[in-house]
Amino acid sequence: MIDNILTVVMFIFTIPMVYIMMFSSKEKDERGKQIINTSFHNAYFILLLGIFLVVISSKLAIFDMDFQTFGNLIVLAILISLIVAGMNIFINNRRM
């Protein structure tokens, strides 16, 4: 069940990454660099927060977690942070 969910999430993850690849041609100007830097700064914060929450919940035994669940939650944190990066790039590209 969780593998199917991760497959769907990984598919959704590809959509912002395709947008980033299309947007990378605009990276050469200052506006593009600022948009990408801001977006990945926010995504990095989300990634650190997600990994921190997963590690803390496993260490404090908030819920019982085996190694596969731990790995799946880390992958989910990475995917969520990259989706946040894609959304930030899309929104900031429209706004600026």
C-alpha positions as CSV (number, residue, x, y, z in Angstrom):
1,M,0.0,0.0,0.0
2,I,2.7,2.5,1.0
3,D,4.7,1.6,-2.1
4,N,1.8,2.6,-4.3
5,I,1.4,5.9,-2.5
6,L,5.2,6.6,-2.9
7,T,4.9,5.8,-6.6
8,V,2.1,8.3,-7.0
9,V,4.0,10.9,-5.0
10,M,7.1,10.3,-7.1
11,F,5.0,10.9,-10.2
12,I,3.6,14.2,-8.8
13,F,7.3,15.1,-7.9
14,T,8.2,15.0,-11.6
15,I,5.8,17.8,-12.5
16,P,7.6,20.6,-10.6
17,M,10.9,19.3,-11.7
18,V,9.9,19.5,-15.4
19,Y,8.7,23.0,-14.7
20,I,12.1,23.8,-13.1
21,M,13.9,22.4,-16.2
22,M,11.8,24.6,-18.4
23,F,12.4,27.6,-16.2
24,S,16.2,27.1,-16.0
25,S,16.7,29.0,-19.3
26,K,15.6,32.1,-17.4
27,E,18.2,31.4,-14.7
28,K,20.8,33.6,-16.4
29,D,19.2,36.9,-15.3
30,E,19.1,38.3,-11.8
31,R,15.3,37.8,-11.4
32,G,15.6,34.1,-12.3
33,K,18.5,33.5,-9.9
34,Q,16.6,35.2,-7.1
35,I,13.5,33.1,-7.7
36,I,15.5,29.9,-7.7
37,N,17.5,30.8,-4.6
38,T,14.4,31.8,-2.7
39,S,12.5,28.6,-3.7
40,F,15.3,26.2,-2.9
41,H,15.9,28.0,0.4
42,N,12.3,27.4,1.4
43,A,12.5,23.8,0.2
44,Y,15.7,23.2,2.2
45,F,13.9,24.4,5.3
46,I,11.0,22.1,4.7
47,L,13.4,19.2,4.1
48,L,15.3,19.8,7.4
49,L,12.0,20.1,9.3
50,G,10.7,16.9,7.8
51,I,13.9,14.9,8.5
52,F,14.0,16.4,12.0
53,L,10.4,15.3,12.7
54,V,11.0,11.8,11.4
55,V,14.2,11.3,13.4
56,I,12.6,12.8,16.6
57,S,9.5,10.6,16.3
58,S,11.6,7.5,15.8
59,K,13.9,8.3,18.8
60,L,11.1,9.2,21.1
61,A,9.1,6.2,20.0
62,I,6.0,8.3,19.3
63,F,4.8,5.6,17.0
64,D,6.4,2.2,16.3
65,M,8.5,2.4,13.2
66,D,10.6,-0.2,11.4
67,F,13.5,0.6,9.0
68,Q,11.3,0.5,5.9
69,T,8.8,3.0,7.3
70,F,11.7,5.2,8.4
71,G,13.2,5.2,4.9
72,N,9.8,5.8,3.3
73,L,9.2,8.8,5.6
74,I,12.6,10.3,4.7
75,V,11.9,9.8,1.0
76,L,8.5,11.5,1.5
77,A,10.2,14.4,3.2
78,I,12.5,14.8,0.2
79,L,9.7,14.6,-2.3
80,I,7.6,17.1,-0.3
81,S,10.5,19.6,-0.2
82,L,11.0,19.3,-4.0
83,I,7.3,19.8,-4.6
84,V,7.5,22.9,-2.4
85,A,10.4,24.1,-4.5
86,G,8.5,23.7,-7.7
87,M,5.4,25.4,-6.3
88,N,7.6,28.3,-5.0
89,I,9.2,28.7,-8.4
90,F,5.9,28.7,-10.2
91,I,4.3,31.2,-7.8
92,N,7.3,33.5,-7.7
93,N,7.7,33.4,-11.5
94,R,4.1,34.6,-11.8
95,R,4.4,37.2,-9.1
96,M,7.8,38.8,-10.0
